[in-house]
Amino acid sequence: DSGAGPVMLKAALSAYHAFDDDRRIIIAGRVAAGSLVGVSDLYNVPPQRRFYVGGGGSVRGYDYQSASPRNAFGQIVGGLSFFEASAELRVRITDTIGIVPFFDMGSAFATEYPDFSGLKYAAGIGLRYYTPIGPLRLDFAVPLNPGPDDGSFGVYVSLGQAF
C-alpha cells in the first residue's frame, strides 16, 4: 500500500563457440530467467506484464505462450516467473545453406520464483538460408513431454538467429 510495489527482474545470457577457423560449425547456448518480486497474487499483475513461454522465440515445438500457467478453464494466464534454456549446433553446409539441430526447455510459473516443476522440453532441426541481412530460418520442432493441451509439432519461419 505504501511501498514501491513489485519489481520485475529479467536476465539472459548467450554464448557461442566456433569449432573451426572458418566458423562453419558453431555451438550456441542461451539461458534466460525472470521474476516479479513483491506480488501477493498472480491476478494483481496485469496480463501484459506477466511472463509467457512457448513458441518460436522461446521453447519451439510448443504453441505460442502455451508453456505458461493456465486458469481453471484452461486459458493461458501467464506467470510471475520463467526459465528458458536453448542449445543449437549451427552447421554451414555451403556459404548460403545451413542446418541447425536444437534443444529447448523452459516454462513460466505461477510462483514468484521458478520452481522448475513442469518444465517443457522440445527438440528439432532447422534449415538456414544465409542472406546479406541475416539468416532466413525454417525450424521444425516436436515437444518431448507434451501435455493434453499441446500440439504434436511446431513449424516456425523467421529472419535472424533464434538468439
N, CA and C atoms as an extended XYZ file, in Angstrom:
489
Properties=species:S:1:pos:R:3:atomname:S:1:resname:S:1:resid:I:1 pbc="F F F"
N         0.805       -1.201        0.000 N   ASP     1
C         0.000        0.000        0.000 CA  ASP     1
C         0.845        1.261        0.000 C   ASP     1
N         1.883        1.298        0.840 N   SER     2
C         2.717        2.487        0.890 CA  SER     2
C         4.109        2.233        0.328 C   SER     2
N         4.365        0.992       -0.135 N   GLY     3
C         5.684        0.655       -0.656 CA  GLY     3
C         5.827        1.010       -2.122 C   GLY     3
N         6.981        0.678       -2.667 N   ALA     4
C         7.280        0.991       -4.060 CA  ALA     4
C         6.590        0.056       -5.032 C   ALA     4
N         6.095       -1.075       -4.554 N   GLY     5
C         5.409       -2.010       -5.437 CA  GLY     5
C         6.317       -3.122       -5.911 C   GLY     5
N         5.801       -3.921       -6.820 N   PRO     6
C         6.586       -5.072       -7.297 CA  PRO     6
C         7.767       -4.645       -8.160 C   PRO     6
N         8.723       -5.547       -8.254 N   VAL     7
C         9.929       -5.334       -9.058 CA  VAL     7
C        10.017       -6.460      -10.088 C   VAL     7
N        10.245       -6.092      -11.361 N   MET     8
C        10.427       -7.094      -12.407 CA  MET     8
C        11.915       -7.277      -12.650 C   MET     8
N        12.382       -8.509      -12.511 N   LEU     9
C        13.770       -8.853      -12.780 CA  LEU     9
C        13.802       -9.799      -13.971 C   LEU     9
N        14.702       -9.535      -14.905 N   LYS    10
C        14.804      -10.380      -16.096 CA  LYS    10
C        16.253      -10.338      -16.579 C   LYS    10
N        16.795      -11.518      -16.921 N   ALA    11
C        18.172      -11.592      -17.399 CA  ALA    11
C        18.305      -12.702      -18.437 C   ALA    11
N        19.234      -12.504      -19.364 N   ALA    12
C        19.517      -13.526      -20.384 CA  ALA    12
C        21.018      -13.556      -20.630 C   ALA    12
N        21.536      -14.746      -20.885 N   LEU    13
C        22.951      -14.937      -21.172 CA  LEU    13
C        23.069      -15.858      -22.380 C   LEU    13
N        23.818      -15.430      -23.379 N   SER    14
C        24.057      -16.247      -24.576 CA  SER    14
C        25.553      -16.437      -24.750 C   SER    14
N        25.931      -17.603      -25.265 N   ALA    15
C        27.338      -17.885      -25.524 CA  ALA    15
C        27.456      -18.661      -26.831 C   ALA    15
N        28.586      -18.458      -27.520 N   TYR    16
C        28.827      -19.073      -28.826 CA  TYR    16
C        30.267      -19.548      -28.881 C   TYR    16
N        30.485      -20.702      -29.548 N   HIS    17
C        31.844      -21.212      -29.722 CA  HIS    17
C        31.973      -21.835      -31.106 C   HIS    17
N        32.941      -21.346      -31.875 N   ALA    18
C        33.217      -21.909      -33.205 CA  ALA    18
C        34.234      -23.036      -33.069 C   ALA    18
N        33.987      -24.148      -33.760 N   PHE    19
C        34.880      -25.296      -33.702 CA  PHE    19
C        35.945      -25.286      -34.793 C   PHE    19
N        35.806      -24.370      -35.768 N   ASP    20
C        36.784      -24.298      -36.845 CA  ASP    20
C        37.075      -22.831      -37.163 C   ASP    20
N        38.193      -22.595      -37.865 N   ASP    21
C        38.604      -21.232      -38.176 CA  ASP    21
C        37.648      -20.526      -39.136 C   ASP    21
N        36.959      -21.280      -39.985 N   ASP    22
C        36.008      -20.690      -40.930 CA  ASP    22
C        34.643      -20.434      -40.303 C   ASP    22
N        34.485      -20.814      -39.050 N   ARG    23
C        33.221      -20.628      -38.316 CA  ARG    23
C        32.046      -21.297      -39.038 C   ARG    23
N        32.280      -22.471      -39.562 N   ARG    24
C        31.218      -23.227      -40.238 CA  ARG    24
C        30.457      -24.126      -39.267 C   ARG    24
N        31.052      -24.406      -38.121 N   ILE    25
C        30.392      -25.196      -37.084 CA  ILE    25
C        30.462      -24.405      -35.779 C   ILE    25
N        29.299      -24.012      -35.290 N   ILE    26
C        29.217      -23.183      -34.085 CA  ILE    26
C        28.213      -23.804      -33.127 C   ILE    26
N        28.586      -23.899      -31.869 N   ILE    27
C        27.627      -24.291      -30.844 CA  ILE    27
C        27.181      -23.005      -30.154 C   ILE    27
N        25.890      -22.888      -29.939 N   ALA    28
C        25.326      -21.686      -29.329 CA  ALA    28
C        24.403      -22.089      -28.194 C   ALA    28
N        24.426      -21.324      -27.122 N   GLY    29
C        23.564      -21.607      -25.980 CA  GLY    29
C        23.001      -20.331      -25.392 C   GLY    29
N        21.835      -20.461      -24.803 N   ARG    30
C        21.178      -19.305      -24.187 CA  ARG    30
C        20.424      -19.773      -22.952 C   ARG    30
N        20.491      -18.962      -21.887 N   VAL    31
C        19.718      -19.176      -20.671 CA  VAL    31
C        19.066      -17.850      -20.324 C   VAL    31
N        17.784      -17.875      -19.970 N   ALA    32
C        17.064      -16.660      -19.576 CA  ALA    32
C        16.149      -16.989      -18.410 C   ALA    32
N        15.964      -16.022      -17.531 N   ALA    33
C        15.074      -16.198      -16.385 CA  ALA    33
C        14.520      -14.848      -15.978 C   ALA    33
N        13.388      -14.870      -15.294 N   GLY    34
C        12.802      -13.639      -14.819 CA  GLY    34
C        11.861      -13.904      -13.667 C   GLY    34
N        11.571      -12.830      -12.922 N   SER    35
C        10.697      -12.943      -11.770 CA  SER    35
C        10.046      -11.598      -11.478 C   SER    35
N         8.803      -11.649      -11.048 N   LEU    36
C         8.106      -10.487      -10.497 CA  LEU    36
C         8.114      -10.654       -8.987 C   LEU    36
N         8.900       -9.843       -8.303 N   VAL    37
C         9.098       -9.961       -6.862 CA  VAL    37
C         8.211       -8.942       -6.155 C   VAL    37
N         7.600       -9.361       -5.072 N   GLY    38
C         6.782       -8.460       -4.272 CA  GLY    38
C         5.325       -8.421       -4.697 C   GLY    38
N         4.879       -9.471       -5.356 N   VAL    39
C         3.484       -9.554       -5.793 CA  VAL    39
C         2.763      -10.559       -4.906 C   VAL    39
N         1.620      -10.173       -4.364 N   SER    40
C         0.895      -11.066       -3.465 CA  SER    40
C         0.072      -12.115       -4.208 C   SER    40
N        -0.349      -11.808       -5.449 N   ASP    41
C        -1.197      -12.727       -6.193 CA  ASP    41
C        -0.991      -12.517       -7.681 C   ASP    41
N        -1.007      -13.594       -8.434 N   LEU    42
C        -0.827      -13.530       -9.884 CA  LEU    42
C        -1.794      -12.550      -10.525 C   LEU    42
N        -3.025      -12.536      -10.075 N   TYR    43
C        -4.045      -11.702      -10.710 CA  TYR    43
C        -3.962      -10.226      -10.307 C   TYR    43
N        -3.010       -9.884       -9.433 N   ASN    44
C        -2.739       -8.478       -9.134 CA  ASN    44
C        -1.819       -7.849      -10.173 C   ASN    44
N        -1.293       -8.667      -11.096 N   VAL    45
C        -0.401       -8.194      -12.152 CA  VAL    45
C        -1.182       -8.169      -13.460 C   VAL    45
N        -1.159       -7.055      -14.178 N   PRO    46
C        -1.859       -7.022      -15.470 CA  PRO    46
C        -1.321       -8.101      -16.411 C   PRO    46
N        -2.183       -8.727      -17.224 N   PRO    47
C        -1.739       -9.812      -18.113 CA  PRO    47
C        -0.549       -9.445      -19.002 C   PRO    47
N        -0.468       -8.207      -19.473 N   GLN    48
C         0.629       -7.818      -20.355 CA  GLN    48
C         1.962       -7.689      -19.617 C   GLN    48
N         1.957       -7.728      -18.290 N   ARG    49
C         3.189       -7.666      -17.502 CA  ARG    49
C         3.644       -9.032      -16.999 C   ARG    49
N         2.833      -10.056      -17.198 N   ARG    50
C         3.200      -11.406      -16.762 CA  ARG    50
C         4.162      -12.035      -17.765 C   ARG    50
N         4.792      -13.128      -17.356 N   PHE    51
C         5.726      -13.846      -18.218 CA  PHE    51
C         5.008      -14.976      -18.951 C   PHE    51
N         5.381      -15.157      -20.217 N   TYR    52
C         4.814      -16.210      -21.057 CA  TYR    52
C         5.962      -16.927      -21.764 C   TYR    52
N         5.827      -18.237      -21.936 N   VAL    53
C         6.857      -19.046      -22.587 CA  VAL    53
C         6.173      -19.972      -23.586 C   VAL    53
N         6.857      -20.216      -24.690 N   GLY    54
C         6.358      -21.130      -25.716 CA  GLY    54
C         6.352      -20.469      -27.077 C   GLY    54
N         6.740      -21.226      -28.096 N   GLY    55
C         6.737      -20.707      -29.456 CA  GLY    55
C         8.134      -20.466      -29.993 C   GLY    55
N         8.188      -19.841      -31.157 N   GLY    56
C         9.438      -19.660      -31.884 CA  GLY    56
C        10.499      -18.855      -31.170 C   GLY    56
N        10.124      -17.991      -30.249 N   GLY    57
C        11.094      -17.168      -29.546 CA  GLY    57
C        11.570      -17.744      -28.239 C   GLY    57
N        11.048      -18.894      -27.832 N   SER    58
C        11.462      -19.457      -26.548 CA  SER    58
C        11.571      -20.984      -26.615 C   SER    58
N        10.478      -21.703      -26.443 N   VAL    59
C        10.509      -23.163      -26.496 CA  VAL    59
C         9.780      -23.591      -27.767 C   VAL    59
N        10.567      -23.797      -28.820 N   ARG    60
C         9.996      -24.230      -30.091 CA  ARG    60
C         9.414      -25.634      -29.921 C   ARG    60
N         8.362      -25.940      -30.646 N   GLY    61
C         7.681      -27.218      -30.505 CA  GLY    61
C         6.369      -27.069      -29.757 C   GLY    61
N         6.237      -25.987      -29.029 N   TYR    62
C         5.009      -25.681      -28.299 CA  TYR    62
C         4.369      -24.449      -28.916 C   TYR    62
N         3.048      -24.378      -28.825 N   ASP    63
C         2.336      -23.219      -29.347 CA  ASP    63
C         2.756      -21.953      -28.617 C   ASP    63
N         2.522      -20.825      -29.255 N   TYR    64
C         2.841      -19.515      -28.703 CA  TYR    64
C         2.253      -19.371      -27.296 C   TYR    64
N         3.097      -19.113      -26.322 N   GLN    65
C         2.768      -18.871      -24.914 CA  GLN    65
C         2.176      -20.083      -24.187 C   GLN    65
N         2.141      -21.255      -24.819 N   SER    66
C         1.434      -22.393      -24.217 CA  SER    66
C         2.192      -23.081      -23.083 C   SER    66
N         3.476      -22.773      -22.887 N   ALA    67
C         4.228      -23.350      -21.763 CA  ALA    67
C         4.148      -22.401      -20.572 C   ALA    67
N         2.957      -21.886      -20.341 N   SER    68
C         2.683      -20.893      -19.300 CA  SER    68
C         1.512      -21.370      -18.446 C   SER    68
N         1.379      -20.825      -17.230 N   PRO    69
C         0.251      -21.230      -16.377 CA  PRO    69
C        -1.104      -20.961      -17.040 C   PRO    69
N        -2.050      -21.819      -16.680 N   ARG    70
C        -3.433      -21.703      -17.174 CA  ARG    70
C        -4.386      -21.595      -15.980 C   ARG    70
N        -5.546      -21.008      -16.227 N   ASN    71
C        -6.554      -20.932      -15.174 CA  ASN    71
C        -7.385      -22.213      -15.158 C   ASN    71
N        -8.437      -22.243      -14.321 N   ALA    72
C        -9.268      -23.438      -14.176 CA  ALA    72
C       -10.008      -23.798      -15.461 C   ALA    72
N       -10.146      -22.842      -16.378 N   PHE    73
C       -10.834      -23.081      -17.649 CA  PHE    73
C        -9.873      -23.464      -18.773 C   PHE    73
N        -8.591      -23.607      -18.451 N   GLY    74
C        -7.589      -23.980      -19.446 CA  GLY    74
C        -7.054      -22.822      -20.261 C   GLY    74
N        -7.409      -21.596      -19.893 N   GLN    75
C        -6.923      -20.419      -20.619 CA  GLN    75
C        -5.543      -20.012      -20.101 C   GLN    75
N        -4.661      -19.638      -21.011 N   ILE    76
C        -3.308      -19.206      -20.640 CA  ILE    76
C        -3.394      -17.866      -19.919 C   ILE    76
N        -2.819      -17.803      -18.709 N   VAL    77
C        -2.885      -16.572      -17.919 CA  VAL    77
C        -1.506      -15.956      -17.641 C   VAL    77
N        -0.419      -16.655      -17.986 N   GLY    78
C         0.911      -16.122      -17.722 CA  GLY    78
C         1.360      -16.421      -16.308 C   GLY    78
N         2.608      -16.032      -16.024 N   GLY    79
C         3.174      -16.357      -14.726 CA  GLY    79
C         3.936      -15.216      -14.095 C   GLY    79
N         4.345      -15.442      -12.866 N   LEU    80
C         5.147      -14.470      -12.127 CA  LEU    80
C         6.643      -14.701      -12.302 C   LEU    80
N         7.023      -15.819      -12.903 N   SER    81
C         8.438      -16.108      -13.145 CA  SER    81
C         8.553      -17.004      -14.361 C   SER    81
N         9.776      -17.106      -14.893 N   PHE    82
C        10.014      -18.002      -16.029 CA  PHE    82
C        11.459      -18.432      -16.054 C   PHE    82
N        11.705      -19.527      -16.775 N   PHE    83
C        13.050      -20.022      -17.043 CA  PHE    83
C        13.051      -20.606      -18.443 C   PHE    83
N        14.094      -20.297      -19.221 N   GLU    84
C        14.274      -20.847      -20.568 CA  GLU    84
C        15.741      -21.180      -20.784 C   GLU    84
N        16.004      -22.236      -21.563 N   ALA    85
C        17.359      -22.572      -21.973 CA  ALA    85
C        17.294      -23.209      -23.357 C   ALA    85
N        18.280      -22.890      -24.190 N   SER    86
C        18.338      -23.431      -25.549 CA  SER    86
C        19.778      -23.736      -25.915 C   SER    86
N        19.948      -24.758      -26.744 N   ALA    87
C        21.260      -25.090      -27.299 CA  ALA    87
C        21.073      -25.409      -28.782 C   ALA    87
N        21.988      -24.909      -29.614 N   GLU    88
C        21.944      -25.142      -31.059 CA  GLU    88
C        23.332      -25.515      -31.551 C   GLU    88
N        23.381      -26.369      -32.568 N   LEU    89
C        24.611      -26.660      -33.289 CA  LEU    89
C        24.399      -26.117      -34.705 C   LEU    89
N        25.027      -25.001      -35.014 N   ARG    90
C        24.850      -24.322      -36.306 CA  ARG    90
C        25.920      -24.802      -37.275 C   ARG    90
N        25.492      -25.539      -38.300 N   VAL    91
C        26.423      -26.149      -39.253 CA  VAL    91
C        26.141      -25.596      -40.643 C   VAL    91
N        27.137      -24.927      -41.215 N   ARG    92
C        27.006      -24.419      -42.588 CA  ARG    92
C        27.406      -25.516      -43.565 C   ARG    92
N        26.481      -25.872      -44.453 N   ILE    93
C        26.746      -26.877      -45.479 CA  ILE    93
C        27.428      -26.216      -46.673 C   ILE    93
N        26.908      -25.055      -47.086 N   THR    94
C        27.509      -24.230      -48.138 CA  THR    94
C        27.604      -22.808      -47.590 C   THR    94
N        28.010      -21.864      -48.420 N   ASP    95
C        28.077      -20.475      -47.964 CA  ASP    95
C        26.696      -19.892      -47.661 C   ASP    95
N        25.657      -20.449      -48.255 N   THR    96
C        24.320      -19.888      -48.064 CA  THR    96
C        23.324      -20.834      -47.397 C   THR    96
N        23.678      -22.090      -47.186 N   ILE    97
C        22.753      -23.070      -46.601 CA  ILE    97
C        23.363      -23.675      -45.339 C   ILE    97
N        22.535      -23.825      -44.316 N   GLY    98
C        22.980      -24.464      -43.084 CA  GLY    98
C        21.867      -25.267      -42.448 C   GLY    98
N        22.263      -26.181      -41.564 N   ILE    99
C        21.296      -26.930      -40.772 CA  ILE    99
C        21.598      -26.692      -39.296 C   ILE    99
N        20.550      -26.747      -38.486 N   VAL   100
C        20.701      -26.428      -37.071 CA  VAL   100
C        19.854      -27.381      -36.219 C   VAL   100
N        20.442      -28.450      -35.687 N   PRO   101
C        19.714      -29.224      -34.690 CA  PRO   101
C        19.693      -28.431      -33.370 C   PRO   101
N        18.587      -28.517      -32.642 N   PHE   102
C        18.476      -27.720      -31.420 CA  PHE   102
C        17.666      -28.446      -30.353 C   PHE   102
N        17.843      -27.980      -29.118 N   PHE   103
C        17.107      -28.464      -27.956 CA  PHE   103
C        16.699      -27.252      -27.137 C   PHE   103
N        15.418      -27.154      -26.785 N   ASP   104
C        14.902      -26.044      -25.985 CA  ASP   104
C        14.202      -26.594      -24.752 C   ASP   104
N        14.203      -25.821      -23.687 N   MET   105
C        13.457      -26.175      -22.487 CA  MET   105
C        13.024      -24.898      -21.787 C   MET   105
N        11.932      -24.975      -21.042 N   GLY   106
C        11.507      -23.818      -20.287 CA  GLY   106
C        10.050      -23.873      -19.898 C   GLY   106
N         9.657      -22.899      -19.094 N   SER   107
C         8.273      -22.768      -18.670 CA  SER   107
C         8.129      -21.451      -17.925 C   SER   107
N         6.896      -20.955      -17.871 N   ALA   108
C         6.558      -19.862      -16.960 CA  ALA   108
C         5.870      -20.500      -15.759 C   ALA   108
N         5.950      -19.832      -14.615 N   PHE   109
C         5.435      -20.400      -13.369 CA  PHE   109
C         4.530      -19.395      -12.665 C   PHE   109
N         3.526      -19.884      -11.965 N   ALA   110
C         2.608      -19.011      -11.227 CA  ALA   110
C         3.252      -18.485       -9.947 C   ALA   110
N         4.377      -19.069       -9.549 N   THR   111
C         5.074      -18.663       -8.330 CA  THR   111
C         6.034      -17.511       -8.607 C   THR   111
N         6.423      -16.814       -7.535 N   GLU   112
C         7.304      -15.646       -7.646 CA  GLU   112
C         8.691      -16.006       -8.179 C   GLU   112
N         9.150      -17.212       -7.863 N   TYR   113
C        10.446      -17.687       -8.346 CA  TYR   113
C        10.236      -19.010       -9.088 C   TYR   113
N        11.027      -19.269      -10.140 N   PRO   114
C        10.870      -20.546      -10.864 CA  PRO   114
C        11.025      -21.731       -9.916 C   PRO   114
N        10.094      -22.678       -9.993 N   ASP   115
C        10.207      -23.878       -9.164 CA  ASP   115
C        10.631      -25.091       -9.985 C   ASP   115
N        10.803      -24.897      -11.292 N   PHE   116
C        11.324      -25.904      -12.218 CA  PHE   116
C        10.451      -27.151      -12.322 C   PHE   116
N         9.252      -27.107      -11.774 N   SER   117
C         8.324      -28.217      -12.000 CA  SER   117
C         7.560      -27.916      -13.284 C   SER   117
N         7.266      -28.916      -14.017 N   GLY   118
C         6.503      -28.705      -15.240 CA  GLY   118
C         7.289      -28.097      -16.383 C   GLY   118
N         8.628      -28.204      -16.351 N   LEU   119
C         9.414      -27.697      -17.490 CA  LEU   119
C         9.004      -28.433      -18.758 C   LEU   119
N         8.934      -27.706      -19.846 N   LYS   120
C         8.627      -28.283      -21.151 CA  LYS   120
C         9.938      -28.455      -21.915 C   LYS   120
N        10.065      -29.567      -22.644 N   TYR   121
C        11.264      -29.869      -23.422 CA  TYR   121
C        10.873      -30.072      -24.876 C   TYR   121
N        11.727      -29.604      -25.783 N   ALA   122
C        11.467      -29.777      -27.218 CA  ALA   122
C        12.792      -29.933      -27.947 C   ALA   122
N        12.737      -30.635      -29.064 N   ALA   123
C        13.916      -30.802      -29.909 CA  ALA   123
C        13.488      -30.649      -31.355 C   ALA   123
N        14.430      -30.256      -32.184 N   GLY   124
C        14.080      -30.097      -33.586 CA  GLY   124
C        15.286      -29.839      -34.452 C   GLY   124
N        14.984      -29.507      -35.689 N   ILE   125
C        16.019      -29.212      -36.663 CA  ILE   125
C        15.565      -28.019      -37.485 C   ILE   125
N        16.533      -27.210      -37.849 N   GLY   126
C        16.233      -26.025      -38.634 CA  GLY   126
C        17.054      -25.970      -39.903 C   GLY   126
N        16.512      -25.285      -40.872 N   LEU   127
C        17.200      -25.018      -42.126 CA  LEU   127
C        17.457      -23.519      -42.177 C   LEU   127
N        18.677      -23.132      -42.551 N   ARG   128
C        19.019      -21.719      -42.652 CA  ARG   128
C        19.439      -21.389      -44.079 C   ARG   128
N        18.930      -20.256      -44.565 N   TYR   129
C        19.380      -19.688      -45.828 CA  TYR   129
C        19.983      -18.336      -45.473 C   TYR   129
N        21.300      -18.231      -45.616 N   TYR   130
C        22.022      -17.040      -45.187 CA  TYR   130
C        21.943      -15.953      -46.250 C   TYR   130
N        21.369      -14.810      -45.871 N   THR   131
C        21.227      -13.653      -46.758 CA  THR   131
C        22.094      -12.520      -46.216 C   THR   131
N        22.299      -11.461      -47.006 N   PRO   132
C        23.087      -10.328      -46.502 CA  PRO   132
C        22.480       -9.641      -45.276 C   PRO   132
N        21.169       -9.769      -45.070 N   ILE   133
C        20.550       -9.111      -43.917 CA  ILE   133
C        20.310      -10.065      -42.747 C   ILE   133
N        20.754      -11.298      -42.864 N   GLY   134
C        20.597      -12.276      -41.798 CA  GLY   134
C        20.033      -13.572      -42.327 C   GLY   134
N        20.105      -14.628      -41.515 N   PRO   135
C        19.606      -15.927      -41.979 CA  PRO   135
C        18.078      -15.984      -41.993 C   PRO   135
N        17.547      -16.568      -43.036 N   LEU   136
C        16.130      -16.901      -43.105 CA  LEU   136
C        16.001      -18.269      -42.458 C   LEU   136
N        15.171      -18.368      -41.396 N   ARG   137
C        15.058      -19.596      -40.601 CA  ARG   137
C        13.783      -20.348      -40.917 C   ARG   137
N        13.908      -21.651      -41.027 N   LEU   138
C        12.769      -22.556      -41.069 CA  LEU   138
C        13.064      -23.640      -40.041 C   LEU   138
N        12.321      -23.649      -38.935 N   ASP   139
C        12.543      -24.598      -37.851 CA  ASP   139
C        11.349      -25.535      -37.721 C   ASP   139
N        11.643      -26.805      -37.499 N   PHE   140
C        10.635      -27.818      -37.212 CA  PHE   140
C        10.984      -28.419      -35.856 C   PHE   140
N        10.030      -28.407      -34.914 N   ALA   141
C        10.299      -28.908      -33.566 CA  ALA   141
C         9.143      -29.759      -33.068 C   ALA   141
N         9.466      -30.698      -32.193 N   VAL   142
C         8.449      -31.539      -31.564 CA  VAL   142
C         8.578      -31.420      -30.046 C   VAL   142
N         7.456      -31.362      -29.347 N   PRO   143
C         7.509      -31.362      -27.883 CA  PRO   143
C         7.901      -32.748      -27.381 C   PRO   143
N         8.778      -32.802      -26.405 N   LEU   144
C         9.228      -34.091      -25.873 CA  LEU   144
C         8.371      -34.570      -24.709 C   LEU   144
N         7.673      -33.653      -24.039 N   ASN   145
C         6.773      -34.032      -22.948 CA  ASN   145
C         5.483      -33.207      -23.032 C   ASN   145
N         4.724      -33.406      -24.112 N   PRO   146
C         3.517      -32.590      -24.298 CA  PRO   146
C         2.435      -32.902      -23.266 C   PRO   146
N         1.678      -31.860      -22.944 N   GLY   147
C         0.518      -32.020      -22.080 CA  GLY   147
C        -0.728      -32.206      -22.937 C   GLY   147
N        -1.878      -32.327      -22.306 N   PRO   148
C        -3.112      -32.568      -23.061 CA  PRO   148
C        -3.513      -31.410      -23.968 C   PRO   148
N        -3.066      -30.180      -23.668 N   ASP   149
C        -3.414      -29.018      -24.480 CA  ASP   149
C        -2.346      -28.679      -25.525 C   ASP   149
N        -1.287      -29.478      -25.622 N   ASP   150
C        -0.179      -29.178      -26.524 CA  ASP   150
C        -0.332      -29.897      -27.858 C   ASP   150
N         0.163      -29.254      -28.921 N   GLY   151
C         0.158      -29.859      -30.243 CA  GLY   151
C         1.247      -30.906      -30.366 C   GLY   151
N         1.353      -31.492      -31.552 N   SER   152
C         2.340      -32.547      -31.753 CA  SER   152
C         3.609      -32.068      -32.439 C   SER   152
N         3.608      -30.839      -32.978 N   PHE   153
C         4.816      -30.271      -33.584 CA  PHE   153
C         4.600      -28.778      -33.801 C   PHE   153
N         5.696      -28.100      -34.130 N   GLY   154
C         5.639      -26.682      -34.470 CA  GLY   154
C         6.546      -26.390      -35.646 C   GLY   154
N         6.123      -25.478      -36.509 N   VAL   155
C         6.920      -25.021      -37.646 CA  VAL   155
C         7.029      -23.502      -37.532 C   VAL   155
N         8.252      -22.984      -37.650 N   TYR   156
C         8.494      -21.559      -37.472 CA  TYR   156
C         9.321      -21.018      -38.623 C   TYR   156
N         8.921      -19.883      -39.137 N   VAL   157
C         9.653      -19.190      -40.205 CA  VAL   157
C         9.956      -17.794      -39.708 C   VAL   157
N        11.204      -17.379      -39.779 N   SER   158
C        11.576      -16.031      -39.337 CA  SER   158
C        12.895      -15.616      -39.936 C   SER   158
N        13.259      -14.379      -39.687 N   LEU   159
C        14.516      -13.807      -40.169 CA  LEU   159
C        15.405      -13.530      -38.982 C   LEU   159
N        16.663      -13.946      -39.036 N   GLY   160
C        17.608      -13.749      -37.949 CA  GLY   160
C        17.812      -15.025      -37.142 C   GLY   160
N        18.853      -15.039      -36.330 N   GLN   161
C        19.134      -16.194      -35.490 CA  GLN   161
C        18.087      -16.282      -34.369 C   GLN   161
N        17.906      -17.460      -33.807 N   ALA   162
C        16.974      -17.649      -32.705 CA  ALA   162
C        17.437      -16.868      -31.480 C   ALA   162
N        18.753      -16.738      -31.313 N   PHE   163
C        19.351      -15.951      -30.229 CA  PHE   163
C        20.776      -15.624      -30.572 C   PHE   163
